[in-house]
Structures are given as structure tokens and as C-alpha cells.
Amino acid sequence: MTFARLAVLSLLLMAGTAFADGRTPTACPQPQTPRPQYPLSALRDRMTGAVLLSVAVDACGRVTDARIVQSSDTQALDEAALEAARSWIVKSSDGTVTADGRRDMPVEFAIEGDAQQKAIKFLGWPRTHRHARYLADIDDRVDSVAHARDALGAVDEARIGAPPYDGWSGMFIATGTDAAPEFWLFPAGERFDGIAVRYRPRTEHGEPVVRTLVVCEKTETLCEAYQGFFLGGLPFR
């Protein structure tokens, strides 16, 4: 057998190996367009808006460039939309194809309803503290989220509700008494891994305040950001 035929046979065998398990070097990844993470600052201030993006995609739908066509007029929302779009793999039916071959993709930031705020009313949050001042609390006995959960022990299901932030998942738990109310927030989701918050509504010098302990297992910079967010207060209207 000539060297040329051996080379061709070798290439064919290599191709057969590559395709034997159904995968090919040119296979496109599955489409995915995850929603942007709601910026903490915008969520705290209950800012909403819509961003219209223009994205360029390759043959597989992977976004290779993203730019803003119409701003939400909120920089944090615009930046969150752009960051999310850069990881998108869009379907051929997604968005509106423009004359230059790009796609217009709308992104909406909305805070849905107030179901969580209604739920919290049944957990006994004091009406006197709906718009109280939030102050940082310190407790060396609670140094991790796991420790916080363990310290709670068994909790009556009737004292567990949804987080008071609309659209969040997780648990908001009433753990105190009428005389000394206490609440724990355990938000769920990747962005909140290693986060728990304890709220203690109190009256100090005649003023309603909420002593707030933020348990954070992230980097120092992120923990400072979460601390600032939660000290901004629960989103009661």
C-alpha cells in the first residue's frame, strides 16, 4: 500500500473515532440565553427598565459582539444586560434580524408583584419597623451560613415564608418572639451562595431600628457590597 493511501486510511480512521459517540468537532452547543442578574443597587432602589441590545452571532448562534441600541437609562441595568448577552447562544428564531445581519434582543428588568411582601405580613414583622433605620449588627457566634442554619434548629413551617424581595427564591423565617422579634433570610441561587441575613427589629432611644447581621462567605469586596445592599433595608412600601 502506498504512503498516500496509508495517509488517507489514517484520516478516515481518525474521523470514524471522532464521530463514533455522536459528537463532532464542529457540533454547535445548545442555545442558551440566561437572564441577567438583577444588580443589587437597582433591586434595592426598585429600579426597572428595558434594554434593547444588538448582537452579532457566529454560525452556531454564539454572541461575538453586543452593544446597546436603546438604553434603560440606568447604567447598572445596561451593564447587566451586556454582561449576560456576551455569554448567550441564541436560536435562529431569537430576536429580530436587522439589515446588517445582527439581531435586536430586548431585555426587561421587572420586579414582579408583591406576593412576598404580602407573605411577610403573616410572619409578624412589626408595622412600626416597616420603614425603620437599618444598623449593622455583630455576632461572633455566627460565623457561617451552616452555623446559622444549625442554630435555628427545627422551625415551625407556619413561620417560614418567601423572601420579601419580589422574584427571589429561598426562605424568610420568623425565629423570635413578640417581645423580641427576629427574622432570618436565606436567599437561594448561585449569586447568594454563602449569604444569610439576620434582622432584629428593636427600639433604641425611642427610634425604631433594625439590627442587621449579614453572614457572608464571599470575597471581602463582594461582602462589602452585600452588606451595603442589605443595610439598605427590606423593600416595604
N, C-alpha and C positions, 0 to 999 in steps of 0.2 A: 504494500500500500504506500502511495506517495506521501510525502510530507504534507502537501496541500490537503489531501483527503483526510489525513490524520487531524489536521488543524480544524477542518470543518466538522468532523465527527466529535472532536473535543468540545467545540462550541455548542453543538446540538445536545450533547450530554449535559453540559452546564445549564442550558436553557430548560431541559427537562427537569433538572433538580430544582430550579428556581420556581417552576410552575406546579410542581407536584403537590404542594399543600394549598393550592388555590391562590397564593399570593404572587404578585408580580412586582418587579422593580418599579413599574410605572403606575401601580394602583393608587387611586386617589383616596385620601382619608374621608371619613364620613363627615357630612356637613354638620356644623355646629355654630350657633350664634348666641352664646350665653349673654344674659342681660348684664348690663354694667352694675357694678357695686354702687349703691347709693352713697355718695360722700357723706361722712359723718356731720360735717358742718352744715350741709344743705338739709340733712334729715333733722338735725336739731332745730333749725330755723323753719322747718316745714316748707322748704322751697321746692317748687315743682317747675316743670317746663318740658319742652320738646326740642330735640336737636335733629337737624336734617344733615346726614352725612353723605358724602360722595366717596365711594370706594372703588378702587381698581382691583381686579382679581385675575389670578392666573387660570390656566386651563382646568385646574381642579377646583376652582372657586375660592382658593386661599387669598385673603386680602393682602395685597402688596403695597397698598397706599391708602390712607384715609385722610380726608380733610372735611372741614365744616363748611356746609353750604348756607345753613341758616342756624344761627346761634340761639341758645336758650336764654341768653342774656345773663347767665350765671356761669362764671368761669369754671367752678368746680364741677358742674354738670357737664359742660362741654368737654372738659378734660377726661372725665369718667367715661363718656361715650366714645371718645377717640381711643382710649386705652383698651376698652373692650373690643372695639371693631378690629384692632390690629391682630387679634387672635381668632377672628372669625374665619369659618369656611362656609361660604354661602351656597345655597342651591340655585339652580338656573332660574327658578321661579321667584327668588327673593328680590325684593326691591323693584325699582323702575330703571330700565336700561336707558341711558341718555345717548345723545348723538355721538359722543366721543367714546362710547363703549364702556363707560363707567356705570356704576349703579348708585341710585339715590336710595338711602336706607334711613327711615325715620327711627328715632329712639325717644321714648317717652319716659319721663320720670314723674311718677304719680304716687301720692300717698293715699291708699285706698281706705275709704270709710273710717269709722271709729269704733269698730267692733271690740277692739282690745280695750279702748277707753271705757266702754260700757261694762266689759267684763270686770275691770279692776274695781268698779264701784261695789261689787259684791264681796270683795276681799277685805273691805274695811279701811281703805285709805282715808285718813281724816280729811273732811271737807276744809278744815282750817289750813291745811297744808297743800292745797291744790296749786297754789302759786307762791310757795314758800321759797326762802333762800336756801340753796344747797351748799353745804360746807364739807370739806374733806374730813374723813374720819380715819383713825389709825387703830389697828388691832393686830398686834404681833402674833396673836394666837391663830390667826387665819392667814396662812402664807401660800395657799394654793387652792385651786378650784376643787380638787378632790377633797381637801381638808374641809372646805366649806360645805360640800355635799354631805360628807360623813358627819359633820357636826349637827346637821339638821335632823338626822335620824329619820324615823318614819313620819310622814306628813299626811294629814287627812286630805283626801282628794278634793273635798269641798273647799279647801284653802289653796288650791292650785289653779291658776288661770293662765291666760295667754299674756305675752309681754305687752306692755302698754303702748309700744311703738307699732303703728299700723304696718302690716306687711311682714313683721318679724315672726319667726317661729322660736320655740323654746318654752320656758316656764317662768311665771311670776308667782312667787309663793309668799303667803302671809304666814309669818313664823312667830309673831309676837302676841301681845295681849292688848285689850282695850286701853289699859293703863300705860303700857309700854309697847306701842306698835313697832313692828319690824317686818321688813319685806326683803326677799332675795330675788334677784333677776339672774336667770341663767339663759342667755340668748343662745340659739343654735345656729349652726352654719360655720363654714370654714373660716370666715373672717373673724368669728367670735370664739374660736378655739382658744382656751386658756383665759377666758374672761368670765367674771361673775361680779355682781354688784349687790351690796347690802345697803338698804335705806332704813334710817331710823328717824321718823318724824318726832321732833321734840319742840319744846318751847324754852327759849333761852332769853332771859332779860325781857320777857313779855313779847318776844318776837318768834313767830313760827319758823323753824329751820328744819332742814333735813340733813342729818349727819350721814354722809355717803362714803362708803368704803368700796373702792374699786380694786378687785383682785385681778392682777394682770400678769400673765406669764410670757409676754412677748418682749420684744426689744425695748430698751429704755425710751427710744423715740416714739414708738407706737404706743407704749403705755402712757406717756405724757399726753398723746393725742386722745386716747380713750378716756383718760382722767378728765381732760377738759370737756369732752363731749358729755359724759355722764353728770358732771357737776353743772352742766347747763340746765339740768332739771328734766323731770318727766314731762311728756308733751300733753299736759292737761290744758284744755281750753277754758 
